[in-house]
Amino acid sequence: MSKAARAVRAARAGAGAGAGPGPESRPLRAQIPAGGAAPGPPLGPLLGQRGVSIGAFCKDFNERTRDIKPGVPLRVRLRVHPDRSYDLSIGPPPSSYFLKAVAGVERGATRPGHEEVGVVSLKHLYEVALVKQQDPAVALRGTSLPQLVTALVGSARSLGLRVVPRLTAEECAEFQRQRQEQEAAAAQEEEEEGAKKK
């Protein structure tokens, strides 16, 4: 950093603590599993920097999320006040969580666009969009339902999910059976290559 840049930064810091939002007034955003707030990293350092009692926050968060299935990732927005009190806003899970749950997969594709790990129908995406529309952040933007479904189609494709107009239980079971066969064949190839290298 040059001397001029340091001088400008020092002038801004000294002249106007009220000139812009400082780190205390900016909300903290994190994803925390329901019922899984613990004082360790990454949550502990984030709260410790702001002077928030980590134990009290964890107890408060876990109490508020006790009715939600444990382990569901929740979006959390935390605004810390100068007196070290805080406002906690807990949002719904991210879209990727819903899409993976609907498709019945644990994780997305390692190479999206080249491999498909699951299949979802437009009806599933519509139902996810209805849930997402209740999110205050989405409602604040005024996103319409068709726009949400379009965004979810893109999210599904980036996870390696095939989007189809209609999906029957038989088609879904057939796709999952084919996917398991492909994974088993790929694992067997890796074992054979590993044995050849030894």
Beta strands, then each sheet from edge to edge (+ up, - down):
strand 1: 28-33
strand 2: 73-80
strand 3: 86-90
strand 4: 118-121
strand 5: 161-164
sheet 1: 1+ 2- 3+
sheet 2: 4+ 5+
end
